Amino acid sequence: MARFPVVAVLLLISCMPSWSAELELRYGAIERLVADQLFSQEGRLYVRGNKTTKCKFAYLESPKVGAIDGRLRVSARFSGRTALDMFGGCMGLGDSFDFTLIATPIVKSGALALKDVNVSTPRDSYYIRRVRQALTASFAHDFKVEMQDRARRLLEQTPAQTSATPLYRQELASFDLRDVRVQPDGLVLVLDFRLVVK
């Protein structure tokens, strides 16, 4: 008779859902994070060459992050040139233009990635079409943000103490990014983690 309540409790516990934590990243914070970590060369992210290569370079600048119809929306400016350095001048293609990327953020192998990427521009040319194709392919296949290291830096911060020795340490023992949702004000990351306080 005493075994029935124990079995019933075990069955009830096994049927209960596993609870996850949600971390909401507002788009303003995402823009600051992206500007600080990626657009770190005078506000630019070089995807080809650097500021010293005058005829073969490509960079993105002025990123703005938001949402549209439940998808992530990123607008930025592209500047690039694919030309030959001839007699002190550049002979070839180049342009600067604004673009908008719309994509669905997903979790892929525990990292934040993008699918269904679409890049649009307000104007068109042969060069712009080539750049759009390259940006679409790059963001769809190469974009990946490992969240565990960023979460570790955020969660393991020790509160400021008046003494030199903190009262305790925090350690991220486990971390698993489960899902991501696009909200009007920010991205919501659904994650399981265990934080150990020592």
TIRO-2110 file (N, C-alpha, C; in Angstrom, 1 decimal):
// TIRO-2110
0.8, -1.2, 0.0, N, 1, A
0.0, 0.0, 0.0, CA, 1, A
0.9, 1.3, 0.0, C, 1, A
2.0, 1.2, 0.7, N, 2, A
2.8, 2.4, 0.8, CA, 2, A
3.6, 2.7, -0.5, C, 2, A
3.7, 1.7, -1.3, N, 3, A
4.4, 1.9, -2.6, CA, 3, A
3.6, 2.7, -3.6, C, 3, A
2.3, 2.6, -3.5, N, 4, A
1.5, 3.3, -4.5, CA, 4, A
1.7, 4.8, -4.5, C, 4, A
1.7, 5.5, -3.4, N, 5, A
1.9, 7.0, -3.4, CA, 5, A
3.3, 7.3, -3.9, C, 5, A
4.3, 6.5, -3.6, N, 6, A
5.7, 6.8, -4.1, CA, 6, A
5.7, 6.7, -5.6, C, 6, A
5.1, 5.6, -6.2, N, 7, A
5.0, 5.4, -7.6, CA, 7, A
4.3, 6.6, -8.3, C, 7, A
3.1, 7.0, -7.7, N, 8, A
2.3, 8.1, -8.2, CA, 8, A
3.1, 9.4, -8.2, C, 8, A
3.9, 9.7, -7.2, N, 9, A
4.7, 10.9, -7.1, CA, 9, A
5.8, 10.8, -8.2, C, 9, A
6.4, 9.7, -8.4, N, 10, A
7.5, 9.6, -9.4, CA, 10, A
6.9, 9.7, -10.8, C, 10, A
5.7, 9.2, -11.0, N, 11, A
5.1, 9.4, -12.4, CA, 11, A
4.7, 10.8, -12.6, C, 11, A
4.2, 11.5, -11.6, N, 12, A
3.8, 12.9, -11.7, CA, 12, A
5.1, 13.7, -12.0, C, 12, A
6.2, 13.5, -11.3, N, 13, A
7.4, 14.3, -11.5, CA, 13, A
7.9, 14.0, -12.9, C, 13, A
7.9, 12.8, -13.4, N, 14, A
8.4, 12.5, -14.7, CA, 14, A
7.6, 13.1, -15.8, C, 14, A
6.3, 13.4, -15.5, N, 15, A
5.4, 14.0, -16.5, CA, 15, A
5.5, 15.6, -16.5, C, 15, A
6.1, 16.1, -15.4, N, 16, A
6.1, 17.6, -15.3, CA, 16, A
7.1, 18.1, -16.3, C, 16, A
6.8, 19.3, -16.9, N, 17, A
7.7, 19.9, -17.9, CA, 17, A
9.0, 20.4, -17.2, C, 17, A
10.1, 20.4, -18.0, N, 18, A
11.3, 21.0, -17.5, CA, 18, A
11.3, 22.5, -17.7, C, 18, A
11.5, 23.3, -16.7, N, 19, A
11.5, 24.7, -16.7, CA, 19, A
12.8, 25.3, -17.2, C, 19, A
12.7, 26.3, -18.1, N, 20, A
13.8, 26.9, -18.7, CA, 20, A
13.8, 28.4, -18.3, C, 20, A
14.9, 29.0, -18.3, N, 21, A
15.0, 30.5, -18.1, CA, 21, A
14.9, 31.2, -19.4, C, 21, A
14.4, 32.4, -19.4, N, 22, A
14.4, 33.3, -20.6, CA, 22, A
15.2, 34.5, -20.3, C, 22, A
16.0, 34.8, -21.3, N, 23, A
16.9, 36.0, -21.3, CA, 23, A
16.5, 36.9, -22.5, C, 23, A
16.0, 38.1, -22.2, N, 24, A
15.5, 39.0, -23.2, CA, 24, A
16.6, 40.0, -23.5, C, 24, A
17.1, 40.0, -24.7, N, 25, A
18.1, 41.0, -25.2, CA, 25, A
17.4, 42.1, -26.0, C, 25, A
17.3, 43.3, -25.5, N, 26, A
16.7, 44.4, -26.2, CA, 26, A
17.6, 44.8, -27.4, C, 26, A
16.9, 45.3, -28.5, N, 27, A
17.6, 45.5, -29.7, CA, 27, A
18.7, 46.6, -29.5, C, 27, A
18.5, 47.6, -28.6, N, 28, A
19.5, 48.6, -28.4, CA, 28, A
20.7, 48.0, -27.8, C, 28, A
20.6, 47.0, -26.9, N, 29, A
21.7, 46.3, -26.3, CA, 29, A
22.4, 45.5, -27.3, C, 29, A
21.7, 44.8, -28.2, N, 30, A
22.3, 44.0, -29.3, CA, 30, A
23.1, 44.9, -30.2, C, 30, A
22.6, 46.1, -30.6, N, 31, A
23.3, 47.0, -31.4, CA, 31, A
24.6, 47.4, -30.7, C, 31, A
24.6, 47.7, -29.4, N, 32, A
25.8, 48.1, -28.7, CA, 32, A
26.8, 47.0, -28.7, C, 32, A
26.3, 45.7, -28.5, N, 33, A
27.2, 44.5, -28.4, CA, 33, A
27.8, 44.3, -29.8, C, 33, A
27.0, 44.4, -30.9, N, 34, A
27.5, 44.2, -32.2, CA, 34, A
28.6, 45.3, -32.6, C, 34, A
28.3, 46.6, -32.2, N, 35, A
29.2, 47.6, -32.5, CA, 35, A
30.5, 47.5, -31.8, C, 35, A
30.4, 47.0, -30.5, N, 36, A
31.6, 46.8, -29.7, CA, 36, A
32.5, 45.7, -30.2, C, 36, A
31.8, 44.5, -30.5, N, 37, A
32.6, 43.3, -30.8, CA, 37, A
32.9, 43.1, -32.2, C, 37, A
32.0, 43.6, -33.1, N, 38, A
32.2, 43.3, -34.6, CA, 38, A
32.6, 44.5, -35.4, C, 38, A
31.9, 45.6, -35.1, N, 39, A
32.2, 46.8, -35.9, CA, 39, A
33.2, 47.7, -35.1, C, 39, A
34.4, 47.1, -34.9, N, 40, A
35.3, 47.7, -34.0, CA, 40, A
36.4, 48.4, -34.7, C, 40, A
36.5, 48.5, -36.0, N, 41, A
37.5, 49.2, -36.7, CA, 41, A
36.9, 50.5, -37.2, C, 41, A
37.0, 51.5, -36.4, N, 42, A
36.4, 52.8, -36.7, CA, 42, A
34.9, 52.7, -37.1, C, 42, A
34.2, 51.9, -36.4, N, 43, A
32.8, 51.7, -36.6, CA, 43, A
32.5, 50.8, -37.8, C, 43, A
33.5, 50.1, -38.3, N, 44, A
33.3, 49.3, -39.5, CA, 44, A
33.6, 47.8, -39.2, C, 44, A
33.0, 46.9, -40.0, N, 45, A
33.3, 45.5, -40.0, CA, 45, A
33.8, 45.2, -41.4, C, 45, A
35.1, 45.0, -41.5, N, 46, A
35.7, 44.6, -42.8, CA, 46, A
35.4, 43.1, -43.1, C, 46, A
34.8, 42.9, -44.2, N, 47, A
34.6, 41.5, -44.7, CA, 47, A
35.6, 41.1, -45.8, C, 47, A
36.3, 42.1, -46.2, N, 48, A
37.4, 41.9, -47.2, CA, 48, A
38.4, 43.0, -47.1, C, 48, A
39.6, 42.7, -47.1, N, 49, A
40.7, 43.7, -47.0, CA, 49, A
40.6, 44.5, -45.7, C, 49, A
41.2, 45.7, -45.7, N, 50, A
41.2, 46.6, -44.5, CA, 50, A
41.3, 48.0, -45.0, C, 50, A
41.5, 48.9, -44.0, N, 51, A
41.4, 50.4, -44.4, CA, 51, A
42.7, 50.8, -45.2, C, 51, A
43.7, 49.9, -45.3, N, 52, A
44.9, 50.3, -46.1, CA, 52, A
44.8, 49.8, -47.5, C, 52, A
43.9, 48.9, -47.8, N, 53, A
43.7, 48.3, -49.2, CA, 53, A
42.7, 49.2, -49.9, C, 53, A
43.1, 50.1, -50.8, N, 54, A
42.2, 51.0, -51.4, CA, 54, A
41.4, 50.5, -52.6, C, 54, A
41.9, 49.5, -53.2, N, 55, A
41.2, 49.0, -54.4, CA, 55, A
40.5, 47.7, -54.2, C, 55, A
40.8, 46.9, -53.1, N, 56, A
40.1, 45.7, -52.9, CA, 56, A
39.7, 45.6, -51.4, C, 56, A
38.5, 46.0, -51.1, N, 57, A
38.0, 46.0, -49.8, CA, 57, A
36.4, 46.0, -49.8, C, 57, A
35.9, 45.6, -48.6, N, 58, A
34.5, 45.6, -48.4, CA, 58, A
34.2, 45.7, -46.9, C, 58, A
33.3, 46.6, -46.5, N, 59, A
33.0, 46.7, -45.1, CA, 59, A
31.5, 47.1, -44.9, C, 59, A
31.1, 46.8, -43.7, N, 60, A
29.7, 47.1, -43.3, CA, 60, A
29.8, 48.1, -42.2, C, 60, A
28.9, 49.0, -42.1, N, 61, A
28.9, 50.0, -41.0, CA, 61, A
27.4, 50.5, -40.7, C, 61, A
27.3, 51.1, -39.6, N, 62, A
26.0, 51.7, -39.1, CA, 62, A
24.9, 50.6, -39.0, C, 62, A
25.1, 49.6, -38.2, N, 63, A
24.0, 48.5, -38.1, CA, 63, A
22.9, 49.0, -37.2, C, 63, A
21.7, 48.7, -37.6, N, 64, A
20.5, 48.9, -36.8, CA, 64, A
19.7, 47.6, -36.7, C, 64, A
19.3, 47.2, -35.5, N, 65, A
18.7, 45.9, -35.3, CA, 65, A
17.3, 46.1, -34.9, C, 65, A
16.3, 45.4, -35.4, N, 66, A
14.9, 45.4, -35.0, CA, 66, A
14.2, 44.2, -35.4, C, 66, A
12.9, 44.3, -35.5, N, 67, A
12.0, 43.2, -35.9, CA, 67, A
11.0, 43.6, -36.9, C, 67, A
10.6, 42.7, -37.7, N, 68, A
9.5, 42.9, -38.7, CA, 68, A
8.8, 41.6, -38.9, C, 68, A
7.5, 41.6, -38.7, N, 69, A
6.6, 40.4, -38.9, CA, 69, A
7.2, 39.1, -38.2, C, 69, A
7.7, 39.3, -37.0, N, 70, A
8.2, 38.1, -36.3, CA, 70, A
9.6, 37.6, -36.7, C, 70, A
10.2, 38.4, -37.5, N, 71, A
11.6, 38.0, -38.0, CA, 71, A
12.6, 39.1, -37.6, C, 71, A
13.8, 38.8, -37.6, N, 72, A
14.9, 39.7, -37.3, CA, 72, A
15.2, 40.6, -38.5, C, 72, A
15.3, 41.9, -38.2, N, 73, A
15.6, 42.9, -39.3, CA, 73, A
16.9, 43.6, -38.9, C, 73, A
17.9, 43.6, -39.8, N, 74, A
19.1, 44.3, -39.6, CA, 74, A
19.4, 45.2, -40.9, C, 74, A
19.5, 46.5, -40.6, N, 75, A
19.9, 47.4, -41.7, CA, 75, A
21.3, 47.9, -41.5, C, 75, A
22.0, 48.1, -42.6, N, 76, A
23.4, 48.6, -42.5, CA, 76, A
23.8, 49.2, -43.8, C, 76, A
25.0, 49.7, -43.8, N, 77, A
25.5, 50.3, -45.1, CA, 77, A
26.7, 49.5, -45.5, C, 77, A
26.8, 49.2, -46.8, N, 78, A
27.9, 48.4, -47.4, CA, 78, A
28.7, 49.4, -48.3, C, 78, A
30.0, 49.3, -48.2, N, 79, A
30.9, 50.0, -49.1, CA, 79, A
32.0, 49.0, -49.5, C, 79, A
32.2, 49.0, -50.8, N, 80, A
33.2, 48.0, -51.3, CA, 80, A
33.7, 48.4, -52.7, C, 80, A
34.9, 47.7, -53.0, N, 81, A
35.5, 47.9, -54.3, CA, 81, A
36.2, 46.6, -54.7, C, 81, A
36.1, 46.2, -55.9, N, 82, A
36.8, 45.1, -56.5, CA, 82, A
37.5, 45.7, -57.7, C, 82, A
38.7, 46.1, -57.6, N, 83, A
39.4, 46.8, -58.7, CA, 83, A
40.9, 46.5, -58.8, C, 83, A
41.5, 46.9, -59.8, N, 84, A
42.9, 46.8, -60.0, CA, 84, A
43.6, 48.2, -59.7, C, 84, A
44.7, 48.1, -59.0, N, 85, A
45.5, 49.3, -58.8, CA, 85, A
46.3, 49.6, -60.0, C, 85, A
45.9, 50.6, -60.8, N, 86, A
46.7, 50.9, -62.0, CA, 86, A
47.0, 52.4, -62.0, C, 86, A
48.3, 52.7, -62.1, N, 87, A
48.9, 54.0, -62.2, CA, 87, A
48.3, 54.9, -61.0, C, 87, A
48.2, 54.3, -59.8, N, 88, A
47.8, 55.1, -58.7, CA, 88, A
46.3, 55.3, -58.6, C, 88, A
45.5, 54.7, -59.5, N, 89, A
44.0, 54.7, -59.5, CA, 89, A
43.5, 53.3, -59.4, C, 89, A
42.2, 53.2, -59.1, N, 90, A
41.5, 51.9, -59.1, CA, 90, A
40.6, 51.8, -60.3, C, 90, A
40.8, 50.7, -61.0, N, 91, A
40.0, 50.4, -62.2, CA, 91, A
39.2, 49.2, -62.0, C, 91, A
37.9, 49.4, -61.9, N, 92, A
37.0, 48.2, -61.6, CA, 92, A
35.7, 48.7, -61.0, C, 92, A
35.0, 47.7, -60.4, N, 93, A
33.7, 47.9, -59.8, CA, 93, A
33.8, 48.3, -58.3, C, 93, A
32.8, 49.1, -57.9, N, 94, A
32.7, 49.5, -56.5, CA, 94, A
31.5, 50.3, -56.3, C, 94, A
31.0, 50.4, -55.0, N, 95, A
29.8, 51.1, -54.7, CA, 95, A
29.6, 51.2, -53.2, C, 95, A
28.7, 52.1, -52.8, N, 96, A
28.3, 52.2, -51.4, CA, 96, A
26.8, 52.3, -51.4, C, 96, A
26.1, 51.5, -50.6, N, 97, A
24.6, 51.5, -50.6, CA, 97, A
24.1, 50.9, -49.3, C, 97, A
22.9, 51.2, -48.9, N, 98, A
22.2, 50.7, -47.8, CA, 98, A
21.6, 49.3, -48.1, C, 98, A
21.5, 48.5, -47.1, N, 99, A
20.8, 47.2, -47.4, CA, 99, A
20.1, 46.8, -46.1, C, 99, A
19.1, 45.9, -46.3, N, 100, A
18.3, 45.4, -45.2, CA, 100, A
18.3, 43.9, -45.3, C, 100, A
18.7, 43.3, -44.2, N, 101, A
18.7, 41.8, -44.0, CA, 101, A
17.5, 41.4, -43.2, C, 101, A
16.7, 40.5, -43.6, N, 102, A
15.6, 39.9, -42.8, CA, 102, A
15.8, 38.4, -42.8, C, 102, A
15.8, 37.9, -41.5, N, 103, A
16.1, 36.4, -41.4, CA, 103, A
15.4, 35.9, -40.1, C, 103, A
15.3, 34.6, -40.0, N, 104, A
14.7, 34.0, -38.8, CA, 104, A
15.9, 33.4, -38.0, C, 104, A
16.0, 33.9, -36.8, N, 105, A
17.1, 33.4, -35.9, CA, 105, A
16.7, 32.0, -35.4, C, 105, A
17.7, 31.1, -35.4, N, 106, A
17.5, 29.7, -34.9, CA, 106, A
18.6, 29.3, -34.0, C, 106, A
18.4, 28.2, -33.3, N, 107, A
19.5, 27.6, -32.5, CA, 107, A
20.1, 26.4, -33.4, C, 107, A
21.4, 26.5, -33.6, N, 108, A
22.0, 25.4, -34.4, CA, 108, A
23.3, 25.0, -33.6, C, 108, A
23.3, 23.8, -33.2, N, 109, A
24.4, 23.2, -32.4, CA, 109, A
24.7, 24.1, -31.2, C, 109, A
23.7, 24.5, -30.5, N, 110, A
23.9, 25.3, -29.3, CA, 110, A
24.3, 26.8, -29.5, C, 110, A
24.3, 27.2, -30.8, N, 111, A
24.7, 28.6, -31.1, CA, 111, A
23.5, 29.3, -31.8, C, 111, A
23.6, 30.6, -31.8, N, 112, A
22.6, 31.4, -32.5, CA, 112, A
23.0, 31.5, -34.0, C, 112, A
22.1, 31.1, -34.9, N, 113, A
22.3, 31.2, -36.3, CA, 113, A
21.1, 31.8, -37.0, C, 113, A
21.2, 31.9, -38.4, N, 114, A
20.1, 32.5, -39.2, CA, 114, A
19.7, 31.5, -40.2, C, 114, A
18.4, 31.5, -40.5, N, 115, A
17.9, 30.8, -41.7, CA, 115, A
16.9, 31.7, -42.5, C, 115, A
16.5, 31.3, -43.7, N, 116, A
15.6, 32.1, -44.5, CA, 116, A
16.1, 33.5, -44.7, C, 116, A
17.4, 33.7, -45.0, N, 117, A
18.0, 35.0, -45.1, CA, 117, A
17.6, 35.7, -46.4, C, 117, A
17.2, 36.9, -46.3, N, 118, A
16.9, 37.7, -47.5, CA, 118, A
17.5, 39.1, -47.4, C, 118, A
18.3, 39.5, -48.4, N, 119, A
19.0, 40.8, -48.4, CA, 119, A
18.4, 41.6, -49.5, C, 119, A
17.9, 42.8, -49.1, N, 120, A
17.3, 43.7, -50.2, CA, 120, A
18.0, 45.0, -50.1, C, 120, A
18.0, 45.7, -51.3, N, 121, A
18.6, 47.0, -51.4, CA, 121, A
17.6, 48.0, -52.1, C, 121, A
17.7, 49.3, -51.8, N, 122, A
16.8, 50.2, -52.5, CA, 122, A
17.1, 50.4, -54.0, C, 122, A
18.3, 50.1, -54.4, N, 123, A
18.6, 50.2, -55.8, CA, 123, A
19.3, 49.0, -56.3, C, 123, A
19.5, 48.9, -57.6, N, 124, A
20.1, 47.7, -58.2, CA, 124, A
21.1, 48.0, -59.3, C, 124, A
22.1, 47.1, -59.4, N, 125, A
23.1, 47.1, -60.4, CA, 125, A
23.7, 45.7, -60.4, C, 125, A
24.6, 45.5, -61.4, N, 126, A
25.3, 44.2, -61.5, CA, 126, A
26.1, 44.0, -60.2, C, 126, A
26.9, 45.0, -59.8, N, 127, A
27.7, 44.9, -58.6, CA, 127, A
26.9, 44.7, -57.3, C, 127, A
25.8, 45.4, -57.2, N, 128, A
24.9, 45.3, -56.0, CA, 128, A
24.3, 43.9, -56.0, C, 128, A
23.9, 43.4, -57.1, N, 129, A
23.3, 42.0, -57.1, CA, 129, A
24.3, 41.0, -56.6, C, 129, A
25.6, 41.1, -57.1, N, 130, A
26.7, 40.2, -56.6, CA, 130, A
26.9, 40.3, -55.1, C, 130, A
26.9, 41.6, -54.6, N, 131, A
27.1, 41.8, -53.2, CA, 131, A
25.9, 41.2, -52.4, C, 131, A
24.7, 41.4, -52.9, N, 132, A
23.5, 40.8, -52.2, CA, 132, A
23.6, 39.3, -52.1, C, 132, A
24.0, 38.7, -53.2, N, 133, A
24.2, 37.2, -53.2, CA, 133, A
25.2, 36.8, -52.2, C, 133, A
26.3, 37.5, -52.2, N, 134, A
27.4, 37.1, -51.3, CA, 134, A
27.0, 37.3, -49.8, C, 134, A
26.3, 38.4, -49.5, N, 135, A
25.8, 38.7, -48.1, CA, 135, A
24.8, 37.6, -47.7, C, 135, A
23.9, 37.3, -48.6, N, 136, A
22.9, 36.3, -48.3, CA, 136, A
23.5, 34.9, -48.0, C, 136, A
24.5, 34.5, -48.8, N, 137, A
25.1, 33.2, -48.6, CA, 137, A
26.0, 33.3, -47.3, C, 137, A
26.7, 34.4, -47.1, N, 138, A
27.5, 34.5, -45.9, CA, 138, A
26.7, 34.4, -44.6, C, 138, A
25.7, 35.2, -44.5, N, 139, A
24.9, 35.2, -43.3, CA, 139, A
24.1, 33.9, -43.1, C, 139, A
23.7, 33.3, -44.2, N, 140, A
23.0, 32.0, -44.1, CA, 140, A
23.9, 30.9, -43.6, C, 140, A
25.1, 30.9, -44.1, N, 141, A
26.0, 29.7, -43.8, CA, 141, A
27.1, 30.0, -42.8, C, 141, A
27.6, 31.2, -42.7, N, 142, A
28.7, 31.5, -41.8, CA, 142, A
28.4, 32.2, -40.5, C, 142, A
27.2, 32.8, -40.4, N, 143, A
26.8, 33.6, -39.2, CA, 143, A
26.5, 32.6, -38.1, C, 143, A
27.3, 32.8, -37.0, N, 144, A
27.1, 31.9, -35.8, CA, 144, A
27.6, 32.6, -34.6, C, 144, A
26.7, 32.7, -33.6, N, 145, A
27.1, 33.4, -32.3, CA, 145, A
27.1, 32.4, -31.2, C, 145, A
28.2, 32.1, -30.7, N, 146, A
28.3, 31.2, -29.6, CA, 146, A
27.9, 31.9, -28.3, C, 146, A
26.8, 31.5, -27.7, N, 147, A
26.2, 32.2, -26.6, CA, 147, A
26.8, 31.8, -25.2, C, 147, A
27.5, 30.6, -25.1, N, 148, A
27.9, 30.2, -23.8, CA, 148, A
29.0, 31.1, -23.2, C, 148, A
30.0, 31.5, -24.1, N, 149, A
31.0, 32.4, -23.5, CA, 149, A
30.4, 33.8, -23.1, C, 149, A
29.5, 34.3, -23.9, N, 150, A
28.9, 35.5, -23.5, CA, 150, A
28.0, 35.4, -22.3, C, 150, A
27.3, 34.3, -22.1, N, 151, A
26.6, 34.1, -20.9, CA, 151, A
27.5, 33.9, -19.7, C, 151, A
28.6, 33.2, -19.9, N, 152, A
29.6, 33.1, -18.8, CA, 152, A
30.1, 34.4, -18.3, C, 152, A
30.4, 35.3, -19.3, N, 153, A
30.9, 36.6, -18.9, CA, 153, A
29.8, 37.4, -18.1, C, 153, A
28.6, 37.3, -18.5, N, 154, A
27.5, 38.0, -17.9, CA, 154, A
27.1, 37.4, -16.5, C, 154, A
27.0, 36.1, -16.4, N, 155, A
26.5, 35.5, -15.2, CA, 155, A
27.6, 35.3, -14.2, C, 155, A
28.9, 35.2, -14.6, N, 156, A
29.9, 35.0, -13.6, CA, 156, A
30.5, 36.3, -13.0, C, 156, A
29.9, 37.4, -13.4, N, 157, A
30.4, 38.7, -12.8, CA, 157, A
30.2, 38.7, -11.3, C, 157, A
31.2, 39.0, -10.6, N, 158, A
31.1, 39.1, -9.1, CA, 158, A
30.7, 40.5, -8.8, C, 158, A
29.7, 40.7, -7.9, N, 159, A
29.2, 42.0, -7.5, CA, 159, A
30.4, 42.8, -6.9, C, 159, A
30.4, 44.1, -7.1, N, 160, A
31.4, 45.0, -6.6, CA, 160, A
31.4, 44.9, -5.0, C, 160, A
32.6, 44.7, -4.5, N, 161, A
32.7, 44.7, -3.0, CA, 161, A
33.6, 45.8, -2.6, C, 161, A
33.4, 46.2, -1.3, N, 162, A
34.3, 47.3, -0.8, CA, 162, A
35.7, 46.7, -0.5, C, 162, A
35.8, 45.5, -0.1, N, 163, A
37.1, 44.8, 0.2, CA, 163, A
37.7, 44.3, -1.1, C, 163, A
38.9, 43.9, -1.0, N, 164, A
39.6, 43.4, -2.2, CA, 164, A
39.2, 42.0, -2.5, C, 164, A
38.8, 41.2, -1.5, N, 165, A
38.4, 39.8, -1.7, CA, 165, A
36.9, 39.7, -1.7, C, 165, A
36.3, 39.2, -2.8, N, 166, A
34.8, 39.1, -2.9, CA, 166, A
34.3, 38.1, -1.9, C, 166, A
33.0, 38.2, -1.5, N, 167, A
32.4, 37.3, -0.5, CA, 167, A
32.2, 35.9, -1.2, C, 167, A
31.9, 35.9, -2.4, N, 168, A
31.6, 34.6, -3.1, CA, 168, A
32.0, 34.8, -4.6, C, 168, A
32.1, 33.6, -5.3, N, 169, A
32.3, 33.5, -6.7, CA, 169, A
31.1, 32.8, -7.3, C, 169, A
30.9, 33.2, -8.6, N, 170, A
29.8, 32.5, -9.4, CA, 170, A
30.4, 31.8, -10.5, C, 170, A
30.0, 30.6, -10.8, N, 171, A
30.5, 29.7, -11.8, CA, 171, A
29.4, 29.1, -12.6, C, 171, A
29.4, 29.3, -14.0, N, 172, A
28.4, 28.7, -14.8, CA, 172, A
28.8, 27.3, -15.1, C, 172, A
28.1, 26.3, -14.4, N, 173, A
28.4, 24.9, -14.5, CA, 173, A
27.9, 24.3, -15.7, C, 173, A
26.8, 24.7, -16.2, N, 174, A
26.2, 24.1, -17.5, CA, 174, A
25.4, 25.2, -18.2, C, 174, A
25.3, 25.0, -19.5, N, 175, A
24.6, 26.0, -20.3, CA, 175, A
24.1, 25.4, -21.6, C, 175, A
22.8, 25.6, -21.9, N, 176, A
22.3, 25.0, -23.1, CA, 176, A
21.2, 26.0, -23.7, C, 176, A
21.5, 26.5, -24.9, N, 177, A
20.6, 27.4, -25.6, CA, 177, A
19.5, 26.5, -26.3, C, 177, A
18.3, 26.7, -25.9, N, 178, A
17.2, 25.8, -26.4, CA, 178, A
16.4, 26.4, -27.5, C, 178, A
16.1, 27.7, -27.5, N, 179, A
15.3, 28.3, -28.5, CA, 179, A
15.5, 29.8, -28.5, C, 179, A
15.0, 30.4, -29.6, N, 180, A
15.1, 31.9, -29.7, CA, 180, A
13.8, 32.4, -30.3, C, 180, A
13.3, 33.4, -29.8, N, 181, A
12.0, 34.0, -30.3, CA, 181, A
12.3, 35.5, -30.6, C, 181, A
11.7, 36.0, -31.6, N, 182, A
11.7, 37.4, -32.0, CA, 182, A
10.5, 38.1, -31.4, C, 182, A
10.7, 39.1, -30.6, N, 183, A
9.7, 39.9, -30.0, CA, 183, A
9.8, 41.3, -30.6, C, 183, A
8.8, 42.2, -30.5, N, 184, A
8.9, 43.6, -31.0, CA, 184, A
10.0, 44.4, -30.4, C, 184, A
10.4, 44.1, -29.1, N, 185, A
11.4, 44.9, -28.4, CA, 185, A
12.8, 44.2, -28.3, C, 185, A
12.8, 42.9, -28.6, N, 186, A
14.1, 42.3, -28.5, CA, 186, A
14.0, 40.8, -28.8, C, 186, A
15.2, 40.1, -28.7, N, 187, A
15.2, 38.7, -28.9, CA, 187, A
15.1, 38.0, -27.5, C, 187, A
14.3, 36.9, -27.4, N, 188, A
14.2, 36.2, -26.2, CA, 188, A
14.9, 34.8, -26.4, C, 188, A
15.9, 34.6, -25.6, N, 189, A
16.7, 33.4, -25.6, CA, 189, A
16.1, 32.5, -24.5, C, 189, A
15.8, 31.2, -24.9, N, 190, A
15.3, 30.2, -23.9, CA, 190, A
16.5, 29.3, -23.6, C, 190, A
16.9, 29.2, -22.4, N, 191, A
18.1, 28.5, -22.0, CA, 191, A
17.9, 27.7, -20.7, C, 191, A
18.7, 26.7, -20.6, N, 192, A
18.8, 25.9, -19.4, CA, 192, A
20.3, 26.2, -18.9, C, 192, A
20.4, 26.5, -17.7, N, 193, A
21.8, 26.7, -17.2, CA, 193, A
21.8, 26.4, -15.7, C, 193, A
23.0, 26.1, -15.2, N, 194, A
23.2, 25.9, -13.7, CA, 194, A
24.3, 26.8, -13.3, C, 194, A
24.0, 27.7, -12.4, N, 195, A
25.0, 28.7, -11.8, CA, 195, A
25.3, 28.2, -10.4, C, 195, A
26.6, 28.0, -10.2, N, 196, A
27.1, 27.6, -8.9, CA, 196, A
27.7, 28.8, -8.2, C, 196, A
27.3, 29.0, -6.9, N, 197, A
27.8, 30.1, -6.1, CA, 197, A
28.7, 29.5, -5.1, C, 197, A
30.0, 29.9, -5.1, N, 198, A
31.0, 29.3, -4.2, CA, 198, A
31.5, 30.3, -3.1, C, 198, A
END
